Amino acid sequence: MAALLIKSIPLGIHQRLRLQAERHHRSMNREVITILEKELGGGAPAGVGRPVVPSKPLSAAWVRETTRALRDNR
């Protein structure tokens, strides 16, 4: 994942960002990413930085098979 360093942020913007992050129970970094995703449209590809929630319960067989496939592809 890429990194970005932002320099010389005006104190007022920094304080507002900190307060907004606290209100949303996020880190300042996560808050900035959320704002950028909203403003730039889209966001990270599915599953990147977000929990994946299955649409139906996963069977034990599926979990075993997927785990085996992941292990074999290392």
PyMOL Python script that loads the backbone (N, CA, C, O; Angstrom):
from pymol import cmd

cmd.read_pdbstr("""\
ATOM      1  N   MET A   1       0.853  -1.165   0.000  1.00  0.00           N
ATOM      2  CA  MET A   1       0.000   0.000   0.000  1.00  0.00           C
ATOM      3  C   MET A   1       0.902   1.232   0.000  1.00  0.00           C
ATOM      4  O   MET A   1       1.946   1.239   0.652  1.00  0.00           O
ATOM      5  N   ALA A   2       0.512   2.246  -0.711  1.00  0.00           N
ATOM      6  CA  ALA A   2       1.287   3.472  -0.824  1.00  0.00           C
ATOM      7  C   ALA A   2       1.151   4.323   0.437  1.00  0.00           C
ATOM      8  O   ALA A   2       0.200   4.179   1.205  1.00  0.00           O
ATOM      9  N   ALA A   3       2.110   5.199   0.627  1.00  0.00           N
ATOM     10  CA  ALA A   3       2.089   6.124   1.764  1.00  0.00           C
ATOM     11  C   ALA A   3       2.094   7.552   1.230  1.00  0.00           C
ATOM     12  O   ALA A   3       2.586   7.823   0.135  1.00  0.00           O
ATOM     13  N   LEU A   4       1.538   8.451   2.024  1.00  0.00           N
ATOM     14  CA  LEU A   4       1.476   9.854   1.647  1.00  0.00           C
ATOM     15  C   LEU A   4       1.766  10.686   2.886  1.00  0.00           C
ATOM     16  O   LEU A   4       1.156  10.481   3.935  1.00  0.00           O
ATOM     17  N   LEU A   5       2.687  11.616   2.766  1.00  0.00           N
ATOM     18  CA  LEU A   5       3.013  12.523   3.863  1.00  0.00           C
ATOM     19  C   LEU A   5       2.466  13.897   3.498  1.00  0.00           C
ATOM     20  O   LEU A   5       2.772  14.430   2.432  1.00  0.00           O
ATOM     21  N   ILE A   6       1.665  14.464   4.377  1.00  0.00           N
ATOM     22  CA  ILE A   6       1.096  15.793   4.135  1.00  0.00           C
ATOM     23  C   ILE A   6       1.784  16.755   5.085  1.00  0.00           C
ATOM     24  O   ILE A   6       1.754  16.565   6.301  1.00  0.00           O
ATOM     25  N   LYS A   7       2.402  17.785   4.531  1.00  0.00           N
ATOM     26  CA  LYS A   7       3.160  18.752   5.331  1.00  0.00           C
ATOM     27  C   LYS A   7       2.391  20.058   5.463  1.00  0.00           C
ATOM     28  O   LYS A   7       1.544  20.392   4.634  1.00  0.00           O
ATOM     29  N   SER A   8       2.703  20.769   6.502  1.00  0.00           N
ATOM     30  CA  SER A   8       2.210  22.131   6.731  1.00  0.00           C
ATOM     31  C   SER A   8       0.686  22.233   6.725  1.00  0.00           C
ATOM     32  O   SER A   8       0.122  23.135   6.105  1.00  0.00           O
ATOM     33  N   ILE A   9       0.022  21.309   7.418  1.00  0.00           N
ATOM     34  CA  ILE A   9      -1.436  21.374   7.536  1.00  0.00           C
ATOM     35  C   ILE A   9      -1.779  22.513   8.493  1.00  0.00           C
ATOM     36  O   ILE A   9      -1.256  22.554   9.606  1.00  0.00           O
ATOM     37  N   PRO A  10      -2.638  23.430   8.085  1.00  0.00           N
ATOM     38  CA  PRO A  10      -3.034  24.498   9.001  1.00  0.00           C
ATOM     39  C   PRO A  10      -3.633  23.902  10.281  1.00  0.00           C
ATOM     40  O   PRO A  10      -4.358  22.908  10.237  1.00  0.00           O
ATOM     41  N   LEU A  11      -3.319  24.518  11.401  1.00  0.00           N
ATOM     42  CA  LEU A  11      -3.742  24.018  12.703  1.00  0.00           C
ATOM     43  C   LEU A  11      -5.256  23.817  12.774  1.00  0.00           C
ATOM     44  O   LEU A  11      -5.719  22.823  13.333  1.00  0.00           O
ATOM     45  N   GLY A  12      -6.024  24.740  12.218  1.00  0.00           N
ATOM     46  CA  GLY A  12      -7.485  24.626  12.259  1.00  0.00           C
ATOM     47  C   GLY A  12      -7.984  23.387  11.530  1.00  0.00           C
ATOM     48  O   GLY A  12      -8.890  22.708  12.012  1.00  0.00           O
ATOM     49  N   ILE A  13      -7.403  23.087  10.374  1.00  0.00           N
ATOM     50  CA  ILE A  13      -7.805  21.891   9.614  1.00  0.00           C
ATOM     51  C   ILE A  13      -7.414  20.640  10.389  1.00  0.00           C
ATOM     52  O   ILE A  13      -8.183  19.682  10.460  1.00  0.00           O
ATOM     53  N   HIS A  14      -6.227  20.649  10.964  1.00  0.00           N
ATOM     54  CA  HIS A  14      -5.768  19.498  11.746  1.00  0.00           C
ATOM     55  C   HIS A  14      -6.708  19.241  12.923  1.00  0.00           C
ATOM     56  O   HIS A  14      -7.066  18.095  13.194  1.00  0.00           O
ATOM     57  N   GLN A  15      -7.102  20.289  13.612  1.00  0.00           N
ATOM     58  CA  GLN A  15      -8.005  20.136  14.760  1.00  0.00           C
ATOM     59  C   GLN A  15      -9.383  19.630  14.324  1.00  0.00           C
ATOM     60  O   GLN A  15      -9.962  18.762  14.976  1.00  0.00           O
ATOM     61  N   ARG A  16      -9.904  20.174  13.224  1.00  0.00           N
ATOM     62  CA  ARG A  16     -11.211  19.719  12.732  1.00  0.00           C
ATOM     63  C   ARG A  16     -11.159  18.264  12.288  1.00  0.00           C
ATOM     64  O   ARG A  16     -12.097  17.501  12.518  1.00  0.00           O
ATOM     65  N   LEU A  17     -10.055  17.886  11.651  1.00  0.00           N
ATOM     66  CA  LEU A  17      -9.896  16.496  11.226  1.00  0.00           C
ATOM     67  C   LEU A  17      -9.834  15.566  12.435  1.00  0.00           C
ATOM     68  O   LEU A  17     -10.446  14.498  12.432  1.00  0.00           O
ATOM     69  N   ARG A  18      -9.105  15.967  13.454  1.00  0.00           N
ATOM     70  CA  ARG A  18      -8.988  15.156  14.670  1.00  0.00           C
ATOM     71  C   ARG A  18     -10.358  14.981  15.327  1.00  0.00           C
ATOM     72  O   ARG A  18     -10.721  13.875  15.728  1.00  0.00           O
ATOM     73  N   LEU A  19     -11.111  16.067  15.435  1.00  0.00           N
ATOM     74  CA  LEU A  19     -12.448  15.994  16.046  1.00  0.00           C
ATOM     75  C   LEU A  19     -13.407  15.135  15.214  1.00  0.00           C
ATOM     76  O   LEU A  19     -14.186  14.360  15.768  1.00  0.00           O
ATOM     77  N   GLN A  20     -13.348  15.274  13.891  1.00  0.00           N
ATOM     78  CA  GLN A  20     -14.221  14.477  13.024  1.00  0.00           C
ATOM     79  C   GLN A  20     -13.854  12.997  13.143  1.00  0.00           C
ATOM     80  O   GLN A  20     -14.743  12.146  13.199  1.00  0.00           O
ATOM     81  N   ALA A  21     -12.571  12.683  13.182  1.00  0.00           N
ATOM     82  CA  ALA A  21     -12.139  11.289  13.336  1.00  0.00           C
ATOM     83  C   ALA A  21     -12.641  10.721  14.661  1.00  0.00           C
ATOM     84  O   ALA A  21     -13.098   9.580  14.716  1.00  0.00           O
ATOM     85  N   GLU A  22     -12.557  11.509  15.720  1.00  0.00           N
ATOM     86  CA  GLU A  22     -13.058  11.058  17.022  1.00  0.00           C
ATOM     87  C   GLU A  22     -14.563  10.795  16.976  1.00  0.00           C
ATOM     88  O   GLU A  22     -15.039   9.799  17.521  1.00  0.00           O
ATOM     89  N   ARG A  23     -15.307  11.684  16.326  1.00  0.00           N
ATOM     90  CA  ARG A  23     -16.757  11.505  16.220  1.00  0.00           C
ATOM     91  C   ARG A  23     -17.117  10.216  15.486  1.00  0.00           C
ATOM     92  O   ARG A  23     -18.110   9.564  15.811  1.00  0.00           O
ATOM     93  N   HIS A  24     -16.306   9.854  14.499  1.00  0.00           N
ATOM     94  CA  HIS A  24     -16.569   8.654  13.708  1.00  0.00           C
ATOM     95  C   HIS A  24     -15.845   7.420  14.257  1.00  0.00           C
ATOM     96  O   HIS A  24     -15.900   6.344  13.664  1.00  0.00           O
ATOM     97  N   HIS A  25     -15.170   7.590  15.392  1.00  0.00           N
ATOM     98  CA  HIS A  25     -14.428   6.486  16.023  1.00  0.00           C
ATOM     99  C   HIS A  25     -13.406   5.890  15.061  1.00  0.00           C
ATOM    100  O   HIS A  25     -13.299   4.671  14.922  1.00  0.00           O
ATOM    101  N   ARG A  26     -12.652   6.776  14.397  1.00  0.00           N
ATOM    102  CA  ARG A  26     -11.621   6.361  13.451  1.00  0.00           C
ATOM    103  C   ARG A  26     -10.303   7.023  13.826  1.00  0.00           C
ATOM    104  O   ARG A  26     -10.270   8.014  14.555  1.00  0.00           O
ATOM    105  N   SER A  27      -9.226   6.457  13.313  1.00  0.00           N
ATOM    106  CA  SER A  27      -7.942   7.137  13.413  1.00  0.00           C
ATOM    107  C   SER A  27      -7.967   8.312  12.435  1.00  0.00           C
ATOM    108  O   SER A  27      -8.810   8.360  11.538  1.00  0.00           O
ATOM    109  N   MET A  28      -7.060   9.241  12.605  1.00  0.00           N
ATOM    110  CA  MET A  28      -6.996  10.361  11.668  1.00  0.00           C
ATOM    111  C   MET A  28      -6.639   9.850  10.279  1.00  0.00           C
ATOM    112  O   MET A  28      -7.164  10.349   9.284  1.00  0.00           O
ATOM    113  N   ASN A  29      -5.759   8.868  10.201  1.00  0.00           N
ATOM    114  CA  ASN A  29      -5.387   8.293   8.915  1.00  0.00           C
ATOM    115  C   ASN A  29      -6.601   7.702   8.205  1.00  0.00           C
ATOM    116  O   ASN A  29      -6.819   7.964   7.023  1.00  0.00           O
ATOM    117  N   ARG A  30      -7.393   6.903   8.929  1.00  0.00           N
ATOM    118  CA  ARG A  30      -8.585   6.282   8.336  1.00  0.00           C
ATOM    119  C   ARG A  30      -9.595   7.345   7.927  1.00  0.00           C
ATOM    120  O   ARG A  30     -10.274   7.200   6.910  1.00  0.00           O
ATOM    121  N   GLU A  31      -9.697   8.411   8.715  1.00  0.00           N
ATOM    122  CA  GLU A  31     -10.630   9.500   8.387  1.00  0.00           C
ATOM    123  C   GLU A  31     -10.220  10.182   7.084  1.00  0.00           C
ATOM    124  O   GLU A  31     -11.069  10.465   6.239  1.00  0.00           O
ATOM    125  N   VAL A  32      -8.930  10.447   6.917  1.00  0.00           N
ATOM    126  CA  VAL A  32      -8.443  11.075   5.683  1.00  0.00           C
ATOM    127  C   VAL A  32      -8.722  10.171   4.487  1.00  0.00           C
ATOM    128  O   VAL A  32      -9.175  10.647   3.446  1.00  0.00           O
ATOM    129  N   ILE A  33      -8.457   8.873   4.626  1.00  0.00           N
ATOM    130  CA  ILE A  33      -8.722   7.938   3.528  1.00  0.00           C
ATOM    131  C   ILE A  33     -10.201   7.922   3.180  1.00  0.00           C
ATOM    132  O   ILE A  33     -10.561   7.910   2.003  1.00  0.00           O
ATOM    133  N   THR A  34     -11.064   7.921   4.196  1.00  0.00           N
ATOM    134  CA  THR A  34     -12.509   7.924   3.962  1.00  0.00           C
ATOM    135  C   THR A  34     -12.935   9.183   3.221  1.00  0.00           C
ATOM    136  O   THR A  34     -13.744   9.112   2.296  1.00  0.00           O
ATOM    137  N   ILE A  35     -12.404  10.327   3.613  1.00  0.00           N
ATOM    138  CA  ILE A  35     -12.729  11.598   2.950  1.00  0.00           C
ATOM    139  C   ILE A  35     -12.265  11.568   1.493  1.00  0.00           C
ATOM    140  O   ILE A  35     -12.999  11.978   0.594  1.00  0.00           O
ATOM    141  N   LEU A  36     -11.043  11.080   1.265  1.00  0.00           N
ATOM    142  CA  LEU A  36     -10.525  11.021  -0.104  1.00  0.00           C
ATOM    143  C   LEU A  36     -11.342  10.066  -0.967  1.00  0.00           C
ATOM    144  O   LEU A  36     -11.628  10.373  -2.125  1.00  0.00           O
ATOM    145  N   GLU A  37     -11.719   8.916  -0.422  1.00  0.00           N
ATOM    146  CA  GLU A  37     -12.546   7.969  -1.177  1.00  0.00           C
ATOM    147  C   GLU A  37     -13.876   8.609  -1.563  1.00  0.00           C
ATOM    148  O   GLU A  37     -14.342   8.460  -2.692  1.00  0.00           O
ATOM    149  N   LYS A  38     -14.480   9.321  -0.617  1.00  0.00           N
ATOM    150  CA  LYS A  38     -15.766   9.960  -0.877  1.00  0.00           C
ATOM    151  C   LYS A  38     -15.623  11.047  -1.952  1.00  0.00           C
ATOM    152  O   LYS A  38     -16.437  11.126  -2.872  1.00  0.00           O
ATOM    153  N   GLU A  39     -14.603  11.867  -1.830  1.00  0.00           N
ATOM    154  CA  GLU A  39     -14.422  12.987  -2.754  1.00  0.00           C
ATOM    155  C   GLU A  39     -13.945  12.549  -4.131  1.00  0.00           C
ATOM    156  O   GLU A  39     -14.332  13.144  -5.137  1.00  0.00           O
ATOM    157  N   LEU A  40     -13.114  11.521  -4.190  1.00  0.00           N
ATOM    158  CA  LEU A  40     -12.562  11.083  -5.467  1.00  0.00           C
ATOM    159  C   LEU A  40     -13.404  10.013  -6.133  1.00  0.00           C
ATOM    160  O   LEU A  40     -13.170   9.654  -7.287  1.00  0.00           O
ATOM    161  N   GLY A  41     -14.379   9.509  -5.406  1.00  0.00           N
ATOM    162  CA  GLY A  41     -15.228   8.462  -5.951  1.00  0.00           C
ATOM    163  C   GLY A  41     -14.569   7.106  -5.836  1.00  0.00           C
ATOM    164  O   GLY A  41     -13.344   6.985  -5.807  1.00  0.00           O
ATOM    165  N   GLY A  42     -15.389   6.113  -5.775  1.00  0.00           N
ATOM    166  CA  GLY A  42     -14.855   4.750  -5.690  1.00  0.00           C
ATOM    167  C   GLY A  42     -14.212   4.494  -4.353  1.00  0.00           C
ATOM    168  O   GLY A  42     -14.812   4.724  -3.303  1.00  0.00           O
ATOM    169  N   GLY A  43     -13.030   4.033  -4.399  1.00  0.00           N
ATOM    170  CA  GLY A  43     -12.312   3.675  -3.195  1.00  0.00           C
ATOM    171  C   GLY A  43     -11.443   2.482  -3.473  1.00  0.00           C
ATOM    172  O   GLY A  43     -11.119   2.187  -4.624  1.00  0.00           O
ATOM    173  N   ALA A  44     -11.074   1.814  -2.446  1.00  0.00           N
ATOM    174  CA  ALA A  44     -10.218   0.647  -2.583  1.00  0.00           C
ATOM    175  C   ALA A  44     -11.003  -0.501  -3.211  1.00  0.00           C
ATOM    176  O   ALA A  44     -12.224  -0.574  -3.072  1.00  0.00           O
ATOM    177  N   PRO A  45     -10.302  -1.390  -3.899  1.00  0.00           N
ATOM    178  CA  PRO A  45     -10.981  -2.580  -4.424  1.00  0.00           C
ATOM    179  C   PRO A  45     -11.639  -3.355  -3.294  1.00  0.00           C
ATOM    180  O   PRO A  45     -11.226  -3.246  -2.139  1.00  0.00           O
ATOM    181  N   ALA A  46     -12.646  -4.125  -3.618  1.00  0.00           N
ATOM    182  CA  ALA A  46     -13.387  -4.885  -2.611  1.00  0.00           C
ATOM    183  C   ALA A  46     -12.449  -5.670  -1.725  1.00  0.00           C
ATOM    184  O   ALA A  46     -11.544  -6.351  -2.209  1.00  0.00           O
ATOM    185  N   GLY A  47     -12.662  -5.576  -0.442  1.00  0.00           N
ATOM    186  CA  GLY A  47     -11.882  -6.346   0.513  1.00  0.00           C
ATOM    187  C   GLY A  47     -10.630  -5.658   1.008  1.00  0.00           C
ATOM    188  O   GLY A  47     -10.024  -6.126   1.972  1.00  0.00           O
ATOM    189  N   VAL A  48     -10.216  -4.563   0.388  1.00  0.00           N
ATOM    190  CA  VAL A  48      -8.997  -3.881   0.808  1.00  0.00           C
ATOM    191  C   VAL A  48      -9.362  -2.829   1.843  1.00  0.00           C
ATOM    192  O   VAL A  48     -10.051  -1.855   1.539  1.00  0.00           O
ATOM    193  N   GLY A  49      -8.897  -3.031   3.054  1.00  0.00           N
ATOM    194  CA  GLY A  49      -9.157  -2.079   4.120  1.00  0.00           C
ATOM    195  C   GLY A  49     -10.540  -2.146   4.712  1.00  0.00           C
ATOM    196  O   GLY A  49     -10.891  -1.329   5.563  1.00  0.00           O
ATOM    197  N   ARG A  50     -11.325  -3.096   4.282  1.00  0.00           N
ATOM    198  CA  ARG A  50     -12.679  -3.243   4.806  1.00  0.00           C
ATOM    199  C   ARG A  50     -12.927  -4.709   5.126  1.00  0.00           C
ATOM    200  O   ARG A  50     -12.390  -5.587   4.452  1.00  0.00           O
ATOM    201  N   PRO A  51     -13.734  -4.985   6.146  1.00  0.00           N
ATOM    202  CA  PRO A  51     -14.044  -6.387   6.420  1.00  0.00           C
ATOM    203  C   PRO A  51     -14.921  -6.966   5.316  1.00  0.00           C
ATOM    204  O   PRO A  51     -15.785  -6.278   4.773  1.00  0.00           O
ATOM    205  N   VAL A  52     -14.697  -8.212   4.996  1.00  0.00           N
ATOM    206  CA  VAL A  52     -15.513  -8.900   4.004  1.00  0.00           C
ATOM    207  C   VAL A  52     -16.618  -9.644   4.748  1.00  0.00           C
ATOM    208  O   VAL A  52     -16.339 -10.454   5.632  1.00  0.00           O
ATOM    209  N   VAL A  53     -17.845  -9.376   4.398  1.00  0.00           N
ATOM    210  CA  VAL A  53     -18.982 -10.001   5.057  1.00  0.00           C
ATOM    211  C   VAL A  53     -19.649 -10.942   4.055  1.00  0.00           C
ATOM    212  O   VAL A  53     -20.163 -10.490   3.032  1.00  0.00           O
ATOM    213  N   PRO A  54     -19.645 -12.253   4.342  1.00  0.00           N
ATOM    214  CA  PRO A  54     -20.257 -13.187   3.402  1.00  0.00           C
ATOM    215  C   PRO A  54     -21.768 -12.988   3.320  1.00  0.00           C
ATOM    216  O   PRO A  54     -22.405 -12.595   4.297  1.00  0.00           O
ATOM    217  N   SER A  55     -22.334 -13.263   2.147  1.00  0.00           N
ATOM    218  CA  SER A  55     -23.768 -13.092   1.965  1.00  0.00           C
ATOM    219  C   SER A  55     -24.566 -14.240   2.571  1.00  0.00           C
ATOM    220  O   SER A  55     -25.768 -14.106   2.804  1.00  0.00           O
ATOM    221  N   LYS A  56     -23.910 -15.360   2.825  1.00  0.00           N
ATOM    222  CA  LYS A  56     -24.566 -16.496   3.467  1.00  0.00           C
ATOM    223  C   LYS A  56     -23.543 -17.192   4.361  1.00  0.00           C
ATOM    224  O   LYS A  56     -22.340 -17.004   4.177  1.00  0.00           O
ATOM    225  N   PRO A  57     -23.992 -17.984   5.315  1.00  0.00           N
ATOM    226  CA  PRO A  57     -23.053 -18.673   6.198  1.00  0.00           C
ATOM    227  C   PRO A  57     -22.096 -19.564   5.401  1.00  0.00           C
ATOM    228  O   PRO A  57     -22.482 -20.183   4.409  1.00  0.00           O
ATOM    229  N   LEU A  58     -20.854 -19.615   5.851  1.00  0.00           N
ATOM    230  CA  LEU A  58     -19.848 -20.429   5.185  1.00  0.00           C
ATOM    231  C   LEU A  58     -19.851 -21.827   5.789  1.00  0.00           C
ATOM    232  O   LEU A  58     -19.899 -21.983   7.009  1.00  0.00           O
ATOM    233  N   SER A  59     -19.800 -22.831   4.938  1.00  0.00           N
ATOM    234  CA  SER A  59     -19.771 -24.208   5.434  1.00  0.00           C
ATOM    235  C   SER A  59     -18.358 -24.568   5.872  1.00  0.00           C
ATOM    236  O   SER A  59     -17.387 -23.971   5.409  1.00  0.00           O
ATOM    237  N   ALA A  60     -18.250 -25.533   6.754  1.00  0.00           N
ATOM    238  CA  ALA A  60     -16.945 -26.004   7.214  1.00  0.00           C
ATOM    239  C   ALA A  60     -16.139 -26.547   6.039  1.00  0.00           C
ATOM    240  O   ALA A  60     -14.923 -26.362   5.985  1.00  0.00           O
ATOM    241  N   ALA A  61     -16.798 -27.207   5.107  1.00  0.00           N
ATOM    242  CA  ALA A  61     -16.103 -27.751   3.935  1.00  0.00           C
ATOM    243  C   ALA A  61     -15.504 -26.624   3.090  1.00  0.00           C
ATOM    244  O   ALA A  61     -14.373 -26.734   2.616  1.00  0.00           O
ATOM    245  N   TRP A  62     -16.260 -25.546   2.905  1.00  0.00           N
ATOM    246  CA  TRP A  62     -15.756 -24.414   2.133  1.00  0.00           C
ATOM    247  C   TRP A  62     -14.529 -23.804   2.812  1.00  0.00           C
ATOM    248  O   TRP A  62     -13.540 -23.487   2.150  1.00  0.00           O
ATOM    249  N   VAL A  63     -14.597 -23.644   4.123  1.00  0.00           N
ATOM    250  CA  VAL A  63     -13.474 -23.065   4.873  1.00  0.00           C
ATOM    251  C   VAL A  63     -12.245 -23.958   4.724  1.00  0.00           C
ATOM    252  O   VAL A  63     -11.147 -23.461   4.471  1.00  0.00           O
ATOM    253  N   ARG A  64     -12.419 -25.281   4.880  1.00  0.00           N
ATOM    254  CA  ARG A  64     -11.285 -26.203   4.741  1.00  0.00           C
ATOM    255  C   ARG A  64     -10.678 -26.123   3.343  1.00  0.00           C
ATOM    256  O   ARG A  64      -9.459 -26.044   3.194  1.00  0.00           O
ATOM    257  N   GLU A  65     -11.524 -26.144   2.333  1.00  0.00           N
ATOM    258  CA  GLU A  65     -11.046 -26.117   0.948  1.00  0.00           C
ATOM    259  C   GLU A  65     -10.332 -24.803   0.631  1.00  0.00           C
ATOM    260  O   GLU A  65      -9.282 -24.804  -0.011  1.00  0.00           O
ATOM    261  N   THR A  66     -10.891 -23.708   1.073  1.00  0.00           N
ATOM    262  CA  THR A  66     -10.278 -22.402   0.828  1.00  0.00           C
ATOM    263  C   THR A  66      -8.949 -22.282   1.558  1.00  0.00           C
ATOM    264  O   THR A  66      -7.974 -21.779   1.000  1.00  0.00           O
ATOM    265  N   THR A  67      -8.908 -22.740   2.795  1.00  0.00           N
ATOM    266  CA  THR A  67      -7.672 -22.699   3.568  1.00  0.00           C
ATOM    267  C   THR A  67      -6.599 -23.542   2.886  1.00  0.00           C
ATOM    268  O   THR A  67      -5.445 -23.124   2.791  1.00  0.00           O
ATOM    269  N   ARG A  68      -6.972 -24.710   2.420  1.00  0.00           N
ATOM    270  CA  ARG A  68      -6.021 -25.595   1.728  1.00  0.00           C
ATOM    271  C   ARG A  68      -5.513 -24.915   0.457  1.00  0.00           C
ATOM    272  O   ARG A  68      -4.313 -24.939   0.185  1.00  0.00           O
ATOM    273  N   ALA A  69      -6.406 -24.313  -0.321  1.00  0.00           N
ATOM    274  CA  ALA A  69      -6.010 -23.657  -1.562  1.00  0.00           C
ATOM    275  C   ALA A  69      -5.066 -22.484  -1.292  1.00  0.00           C
ATOM    276  O   ALA A  69      -4.088 -22.300  -2.015  1.00  0.00           O
ATOM    277  N   LEU A  70      -5.347 -21.706  -0.274  1.00  0.00           N
ATOM    278  CA  LEU A  70      -4.479 -20.580   0.071  1.00  0.00           C
ATOM    279  C   LEU A  70      -3.106 -21.067   0.508  1.00  0.00           C
ATOM    280  O   LEU A  70      -2.083 -20.504   0.119  1.00  0.00           O
ATOM    281  N   ARG A  71      -3.094 -22.109   1.312  1.00  0.00           N
ATOM    282  CA  ARG A  71      -1.829 -22.662   1.788  1.00  0.00           C
ATOM    283  C   ARG A  71      -1.005 -23.204   0.627  1.00  0.00           C
ATOM    284  O   ARG A  71       0.210 -23.009   0.592  1.00  0.00           O
ATOM    285  N   ASP A  72      -1.644 -23.882  -0.326  1.00  0.00           N
ATOM    286  CA  ASP A  72      -0.949 -24.469  -1.470  1.00  0.00           C
ATOM    287  C   ASP A  72      -0.406 -23.419  -2.428  1.00  0.00           C
ATOM    288  O   ASP A  72       0.558 -23.685  -3.145  1.00  0.00           O
ATOM    289  N   ASN A  73      -1.004 -22.231  -2.455  1.00  0.00           N
ATOM    290  CA  ASN A  73      -0.582 -21.183  -3.375  1.00  0.00           C
ATOM    291  C   ASN A  73       0.445 -20.221  -2.800  1.00  0.00           C
ATOM    292  O   ASN A  73       0.736 -19.196  -3.416  1.00  0.00           O
ATOM    293  N   ARG A  74       0.991 -20.526  -1.649  1.00  0.00           N
ATOM    294  CA  ARG A  74       1.991 -19.628  -1.049  1.00  0.00           C
ATOM    295  C   ARG A  74       3.275 -19.655  -1.789  1.00  0.00           C
ATOM    296  O   ARG A  74       4.218 -18.957  -1.415  1.00  0.00           O
TER     297      ARG A  74
END
""", "prot")
cmd.dss("prot")
cmd.show_as("cartoon", "prot")
cmd.util.cbc("prot")
cmd.orient("prot")
